[in-house]
Structures are given as C-alpha cells and as structure tokens.
Amino acid sequence: MDIFEAMRRRGHEQLIFNFDKATGLRAIIAIHDTTLGPALGGCRMWPYSSEDAAIEDALRLSEGMTYKSAAAGLDHGGGKAVIIGNPATDKTEALFRAFGRFLETLNGRFVSGEDMGTQGEDFVHAHRETHYLVGLPEAYGGSGDTGELTALGVMQAIRAGLRHKFGQDSLEGRRIVVQGLGKVGRRVVARAVGAGAEVLVADIDPQAVGTVTAEFGVEPLDPWSVDETACDVFAPCALGQVINPENVERLRCAIVAGSANNQLADESMGDRLRERQILYAPDFITNAGGLLQVADELEGFSPDRARHRVEGIYDFLLTLFRESDARGLATNRLALTLVEERLELYQSIHRIYTGSSSR
C-alpha cells in the first residue's frame, strides 16, 4: 500500500502505529479530520489478514466517522483505532492498558471506545492509563451499552423511509429483513416485531439465528441470498459493502436502512439505488445513535438529551429525502455534500484567532 497516497486521497491528517513488545499490542490509529473538534471513534479488534488490510479498515472507518459526526451536528472529527488480534483469544488486561497508554499520548486529539470485537469492559483496563475514553460501563462512569440507542436510530430511519416512500411511518404489516444479529441487529428485530412488522432474519452464525428466531418467532433466511428477499425494508446490520456491483441489481426492497458501516461498495451504488427507485438511508446518519450517546458523555451524560438527539434522525432524514428528490441527487451524495458544506463553514469560522489554546 502507498500509505501517503491513500491518506491524501481520503483527506487524512494522521496515521499512527503503536507497538508494545511486552504485550504484543499492534494497534493503528487513523485521524481523518479535526476541523470540527477532537476526533471521536471506536476501537475495533480483528484478526486482519494483513497489515495493509488493517490500515485500509482504519482509514475507511475514520473517514466515515467524520461524516457521521458532521451529519449529526457534533463538534467532533473522525478517527478510528484498530487492534490486530483475535478478540476471542488475544484480549488481556495488559494489552488494553498498553492501548490506553498510547491513546493518552495523543492528549485528547482522539477519543475512543468500543467497536466490533471490543466492549466497554475491555476499556475498564485501558481507563487506568488514559482519560480519553467513552462508552465505559455505567459502574465506571460511562453511559453503558450503545446498542439500544443505535437500534433506536435505525428504527427512526426505517420510519422516515416508510413515511417518505408510502406516506405513513407505521411498521404494522411491513416486511423487514434484518441482516446481522449482533447487539444492534437483535434489538432492531425486537423493536420491529413489537411494532407489528413481519420480520425475517439472517446471520452467518447459526446460534445467533436460532436464539433470535426462538425468542421473537421470526423467520430465518439463507445468509448468502438474504439481499434477494422481497421486502419493504432491507436492514443491513453486519459488515460493510453489502450493496455492490454483484448484487445491486438483485435487490428486491423498497428501502435500505440499517446499522452497518460503509454499506455501499462505492458512491455509484447510491446512484444505482436511486435509478431503481430504492430509497437509501445513508448509513452514517442511520447508525449515528451510538455516537450521539458517547458524544453526550463528554458534556456530562444525560440519557434524555441523548435519546432526544437520536430521535431527531427521523426529521433529518425526512428532510434529506425530500431534498434528494428536489435536486435529483442520490441520498448518499446529498448527505456527503451537506457534510462538506459544514466542514467548509467551520474551516472559515476557525480561521479567526481567539487567543485561546482550545482551538
């Protein structure tokens, strides 16, 4: 990989490599853009096939965090940390303390927390070495699990999509396909079932499928052909690039709205969805609930305030959908345009020297 070219192409500010010989920690921190404020983003742990794959993931995800923060109206930039390792076998107290130590050296330029392969309990260890963590368990002063508010945001996106597409936002009798039954997908299933939807589910983990189908009485699907299932809403809640040139023509849904990051293989997929009259709720808006929750911790966490902000995803997306129609522009491209406009505005504002060391 030509690292500097990759950073230039995506607009990154920093890429930091962290190695600790005592614990074997191999971590990468990518800081994309701090125009709006300190970078905020989770720490992912995954057994990447190569160092290049880990770098690419950090760069891609941190860029997405910039968009997510800007679209959510937060005064934060985008960043991401990845730890190379198997989350099932490689976690130790010392490993996460070493990660916390490295995080502290950035002096607040990047604030992190849980992501795929990590959980709040892991960062209880890291918290002994750094102040720059969010999403800790409530017993340790954090706001706890972000899954519930992330799922609420997905439901707000689904309702906004139904309202725009069909004129009403009720899920009663609607057919919802949920791909991925992790901490967010499972909660989306629970909420959709509770709202009267017909729910179908898929996951590559048979145990997760068995647990969810038994608990909620929903129908299982083949995980390898889930995207071809006829439905009102397709909710990707697993890994990214689920909409790609190989399957975009096979989709049989009216709306795409889910919690997975980077759902589109590239921006042209949004154009094709629009051409096919499939309404796409941009992922970095739809899945912003967890980010809104942990960002609220930095102000002194208020559950009611965080929930109110997440509920606002509904109105934001309704406006976006209407503007997309008016401009004849794919929803993902319009969302990116709005983010770029906000970044340009604040770059202009921040050109004024205030004499304060905070900026």
CORDAHU-V263688 format. One record per residue. N is the residue number from 0. RES is the residue in three letters. SS is DSSP state (2 for helix, 1 for strand, 0 for the rest). Layout:
# CORDAHU-V263688
n = [N	N]
res = [RES	RES]
ss = [SS	SS]
This chain:
# CORDAHU-V263688
n = [0	1	2	3	4	5	6	7	8	9	10	11	12	13	14	15	16	17	18	19	20	21	22	23	24	25	26	27	28	29	30	31	32	33	34	35	36	37	38	39	40	41	42	43	44	45	46	47	48	49	50	51	52	53	54	55	56	57	58	59	60	61	62	63	64	65	66	67	68	69	70	71	72	73	74	75	76	77	78	79	80	81	82	83	84	85	86	87	88	89	90	91	92	93	94	95	96	97	98	99	100	101	102	103	104	105	106	107	108	109	110	111	112	113	114	115	116	117	118	119	120	121	122	123	124	125	126	127	128	129	130	131	132	133	134	135	136	137	138	139	140	141	142	143	144	145	146	147	148	149	150	151	152	153	154	155	156	157	158	159	160	161	162	163	164	165	166	167	168	169	170	171	172	173	174	175	176	177	178	179	180	181	182	183	184	185	186	187	188	189	190	191	192	193	194	195	196	197	198	199	200	201	202	203	204	205	206	207	208	209	210	211	212	213	214	215	216	217	218	219	220	221	222	223	224	225	226	227	228	229	230	231	232	233	234	235	236	237	238	239	240	241	242	243	244	245	246	247	248	249	250	251	252	253	254	255	256	257	258	259	260	261	262	263	264	265	266	267	268	269	270	271	272	273	274	275	276	277	278	279	280	281	282	283	284	285	286	287	288	289	290	291	292	293	294	295	296	297	298	299	300	301	302	303	304	305	306	307	308	309	310	311	312	313	314	315	316	317	318	319	320	321	322	323	324	325	326	327	328	329	330	331	332	333	334	335	336	337	338	339	340	341	342	343	344	345	346	347	348	349	350	351	352	353	354	355	356	357	358]
res = [MET	ASP	ILE	PHE	GLU	ALA	MET	ARG	ARG	ARG	GLY	HIS	GLU	GLN	LEU	ILE	PHE	ASN	PHE	ASP	LYS	ALA	THR	GLY	LEU	ARG	ALA	ILE	ILE	ALA	ILE	HIS	ASP	THR	THR	LEU	GLY	PRO	ALA	LEU	GLY	GLY	CYS	ARG	MET	TRP	PRO	TYR	SER	SER	GLU	ASP	ALA	ALA	ILE	GLU	ASP	ALA	LEU	ARG	LEU	SER	GLU	GLY	MET	THR	TYR	LYS	SER	ALA	ALA	ALA	GLY	LEU	ASP	HIS	GLY	GLY	GLY	LYS	ALA	VAL	ILE	ILE	GLY	ASN	PRO	ALA	THR	ASP	LYS	THR	GLU	ALA	LEU	PHE	ARG	ALA	PHE	GLY	ARG	PHE	LEU	GLU	THR	LEU	ASN	GLY	ARG	PHE	VAL	SER	GLY	GLU	ASP	MET	GLY	THR	GLN	GLY	GLU	ASP	PHE	VAL	HIS	ALA	HIS	ARG	GLU	THR	HIS	TYR	LEU	VAL	GLY	LEU	PRO	GLU	ALA	TYR	GLY	GLY	SER	GLY	ASP	THR	GLY	GLU	LEU	THR	ALA	LEU	GLY	VAL	MET	GLN	ALA	ILE	ARG	ALA	GLY	LEU	ARG	HIS	LYS	PHE	GLY	GLN	ASP	SER	LEU	GLU	GLY	ARG	ARG	ILE	VAL	VAL	GLN	GLY	LEU	GLY	LYS	VAL	GLY	ARG	ARG	VAL	VAL	ALA	ARG	ALA	VAL	GLY	ALA	GLY	ALA	GLU	VAL	LEU	VAL	ALA	ASP	ILE	ASP	PRO	GLN	ALA	VAL	GLY	THR	VAL	THR	ALA	GLU	PHE	GLY	VAL	GLU	PRO	LEU	ASP	PRO	TRP	SER	VAL	ASP	GLU	THR	ALA	CYS	ASP	VAL	PHE	ALA	PRO	CYS	ALA	LEU	GLY	GLN	VAL	ILE	ASN	PRO	GLU	ASN	VAL	GLU	ARG	LEU	ARG	CYS	ALA	ILE	VAL	ALA	GLY	SER	ALA	ASN	ASN	GLN	LEU	ALA	ASP	GLU	SER	MET	GLY	ASP	ARG	LEU	ARG	GLU	ARG	GLN	ILE	LEU	TYR	ALA	PRO	ASP	PHE	ILE	THR	ASN	ALA	GLY	GLY	LEU	LEU	GLN	VAL	ALA	ASP	GLU	LEU	GLU	GLY	PHE	SER	PRO	ASP	ARG	ALA	ARG	HIS	ARG	VAL	GLU	GLY	ILE	TYR	ASP	PHE	LEU	LEU	THR	LEU	PHE	ARG	GLU	SER	ASP	ALA	ARG	GLY	LEU	ALA	THR	ASN	ARG	LEU	ALA	LEU	THR	LEU	VAL	GLU	GLU	ARG	LEU	GLU	LEU	TYR	GLN	SER	ILE	HIS	ARG	ILE	TYR	THR	GLY	SER	SER	SER	ARG]
ss = [0	0	2	2	2	2	2	2	2	2	0	0	0	1	1	1	1	1	1	1	0	0	0	0	1	1	1	1	1	1	1	1	1	0	0	0	0	0	1	1	0	0	1	1	1	1	0	0	0	0	2	2	2	2	2	2	2	2	2	2	2	2	2	2	2	2	2	2	2	2	2	0	0	0	0	0	1	1	1	1	1	1	1	1	0	0	0	0	0	0	0	0	2	2	2	2	2	2	2	2	2	2	2	2	0	0	0	0	0	1	1	1	0	1	0	0	0	0	0	2	2	2	2	2	2	2	0	0	0	0	0	0	1	0	0	0	0	2	2	2	0	0	0	0	0	0	2	2	2	2	2	2	2	2	2	2	2	2	2	2	2	2	2	2	2	2	0	0	0	0	0	0	0	0	1	1	1	1	1	0	0	0	0	0	2	2	2	2	2	2	2	2	2	2	0	0	0	1	1	1	1	1	0	0	0	2	2	2	2	2	2	2	2	2	2	2	0	0	1	1	0	0	0	0	0	2	2	2	0	0	1	1	1	1	1	1	0	0	0	0	0	0	1	0	0	0	0	0	0	0	0	0	1	1	1	1	0	0	0	0	0	0	0	1	0	0	0	2	2	2	2	2	2	2	2	0	0	0	1	1	0	0	2	2	2	2	0	0	2	2	2	2	2	2	2	2	2	0	0	0	0	0	2	2	2	2	2	2	2	2	2	0	2	2	2	2	2	2	2	2	2	2	2	2	2	2	2	0	0	0	2	2	2	2	2	2	2	2	2	2	2	2	2	2	2	2	2	2	2	0	0	0	0	0	0	0	0	0	0]
